[in-house]
Amino acid sequence: MTAYDDAVQRYFAAWNAAPEELDKAVAAAFSDDATYTDPLADVRGHEQLAAAISGARQQFPGFVFRPAGAVDGHHALVRFGWELVAPDGSAPVAGSDVAALTDDGRISSVSGFLDRVPAA
């Protein structure tokens, strides 16, 4: 497994963490002052990251984030696709993210894009 794959695996572990494990998973995946920006969120630091993840999980109870496609990286950048999968196996939400990594392999920033969202 490459450093890119490892970072992405920890990223998904944070997004899928149970509430009691969320703080630990966020700390393992993200640097202390990491930023996360997508069309719906713009947060910094572990506390705000955990709140954003909790909010998404509350909005989509029972759903799981999973990787979609291959992980690609160069230098300190990694990009990957993802899907938000419902209990019935459908994936109504999908996106792609680009993350910058620190020297220790944690994520220092994420720029997220929503590629598929449910119709309002």
C-alpha positions in Angstrom: 0.0 0.0 0.0 1.3 3.4 -0.9 1.3 6.5 1.4 -1.5 7.9 -0.8 -3.6 4.8 -0.3 -2.9 4.8 3.5 -4.0 8.5 3.8 -7.2 7.9 1.8 -7.9 4.8 4.0 -7.6 6.9 7.2 -9.8 9.6 5.5 -12.6 7.1 5.0 -12.1 5.7 8.5 -12.8 9.2 9.8 -15.9 9.8 7.7 -17.3 6.3 8.7 -16.3 6.4 12.3 -18.8 5.7 15.1 -19.5 8.8 17.2 -17.3 7.5 20.1 -14.4 6.9 17.7 -14.7 10.1 15.6 -12.2 12.3 17.5 -9.5 9.6 17.4 -10.2 8.9 13.7 -10.0 12.6 12.7 -6.7 13.0 14.6 -5.3 10.0 12.8 -6.3 11.2 9.4 -5.9 15.0 9.6 -3.2 17.4 10.8 -4.1 19.6 13.7 -4.9 22.7 11.6 -6.2 20.8 8.5 -8.8 22.5 6.3 -11.8 20.9 4.5 -13.6 22.8 1.8 -16.4 21.6 -0.4 -19.6 23.3 -1.8 -21.3 22.8 1.6 -18.5 23.2 4.2 -15.4 25.3 4.9 -13.9 24.2 8.2 -10.5 24.1 9.9 -9.1 22.0 12.7 -10.1 18.7 14.3 -13.2 20.1 16.2 -14.7 21.7 13.1 -13.8 18.6 10.9 -15.5 16.3 13.4 -18.6 18.6 13.5 -18.8 18.6 9.7 -18.5 14.8 9.6 -21.1 14.4 12.3 -23.5 16.7 10.4 -23.1 14.6 7.2 -23.7 11.4 9.1 -26.8 12.9 10.8 -28.2 14.0 7.5 -27.6 10.5 6.0 -28.1 8.0 8.8 -27.1 4.5 8.0 -25.1 5.6 4.9 -21.4 4.7 4.4 -18.7 6.6 2.5 -16.7 4.3 0.2 -13.9 4.9 -2.3 -14.9 5.0 -6.0 -12.1 4.4 -8.5 -8.4 4.4 -8.1 -6.4 6.6 -5.8 -3.9 8.8 -7.7 -1.1 10.9 -6.2 2.1 12.8 -6.9 4.4 14.8 -4.6 2.3 15.6 -1.6 -1.1 15.5 -3.4 -3.6 12.8 -3.6 -7.0 12.6 -5.5 -9.7 10.1 -5.2 -13.4 9.6 -5.9 -16.0 8.5 -3.3 -19.6 7.6 -3.0 -22.1 7.9 -0.2 -23.9 4.5 -0.1 -27.4 4.0 1.3 -28.4 0.9 3.3 -30.1 -0.4 0.1 -26.8 -0.3 -1.8 -27.7 2.8 -3.9 -25.2 5.7 -4.0 -27.2 8.9 -4.4 -24.2 11.1 -3.7 -20.7 11.0 -5.2 -17.8 13.3 -5.4 -14.1 13.6 -5.8 -11.5 15.1 -3.5 -8.0 16.4 -3.8 -5.9 16.4 -0.6 -2.5 17.7 0.4 -0.5 15.5 2.8 1.9 16.5 5.5 5.3 14.8 6.0 3.8 12.3 8.4 1.2 11.3 5.9 -1.8 13.0 7.5 -4.0 15.3 5.4 -3.4 19.1 5.7 -6.2 20.2 3.3 -9.0 18.8 1.3 -10.7 20.4 -1.7 -13.9 18.5 -2.3 -16.3 18.4 -5.3 -19.8 17.0 -5.5 -20.2 15.1 -8.7 -23.6 13.6 -8.1 -26.3 14.9 -5.6 -30.0 13.9 -5.2 -32.5 16.1 -6.9 -34.1 18.6 -4.5 
